[in-house]
Amino acid sequence: MSGANLDGYAIPRDGIHKTEMLKRIDKLEGDVDALKNVLYEIITFIENLVNKDEGAEALRSSDTTD
């Protein structure tokens, strides 16, 4: 009976199985939050690079128009 509770039912009840599931969900939510933070940092880094390159390109084009 893979995945079954001790009483033979596959539905999580108030007991060790439900407690374990809640712990796993909390851990997964923490992992997802950490991934969101890393993704946000990467996107911010890329945006800064693009903005820096656009600013440098604008300076180069204004130097050549004189």
N, C-alpha and C positions, 0 to 999 in steps of 0.2 A: 504494500500500500504506500507507494511513493507519494509524498506530499500530503499525506493524511495526518490528522491530529491523532492523539492517543485514543480518542473515543471512536475513531474510524471515519470521521467526517472530514471532508476536505475544506470546510469553511472555517476560517480563523475564528476562534472563540476567545473569551477572556481567559487567557492562560499563557503558558510559556511560548506557544507559537505566535500568538498575537503580539506579545512583548518583543520577541525576536524580530518580527516583521516591522514593528514600529522603530526599533533600533536601526534596522537596515535602511528604512525609509529616511530617517533622520540623517544617517551617514550619506546616503545618496543625494539628499537635498544639499548637504554641505559641500559635497563634491561638485554638484551643478553650480552652486554659488561661486566656488573657487574658479571653475572654468569660465563663468561669466566675467569674473574680474580679469582673468588673463586675456580673454577675448577683447574686453574693453580696452585694456592696456595696449594690445597689439593694434587695434583699430586707431586709437589715439596716436600711437607712434607713426603709423602709416599716414594718417592725416597730416601730422606735423611735417613729415618728409615731403609730402606732395605740396603742402603750402610753402615750404621752404624752397622747393624747386620752382614753383610758380613765381615766387618773389624774385628769385635769382634770374629767371627767364625774363621777367618784366624789366629788371635792371639792365640786362644785356641788350634787350631790344631798344631801350631808351638811350643807351650809350651809342648805338649805331646810327640813330636818326639825326644826330648832330652834324 
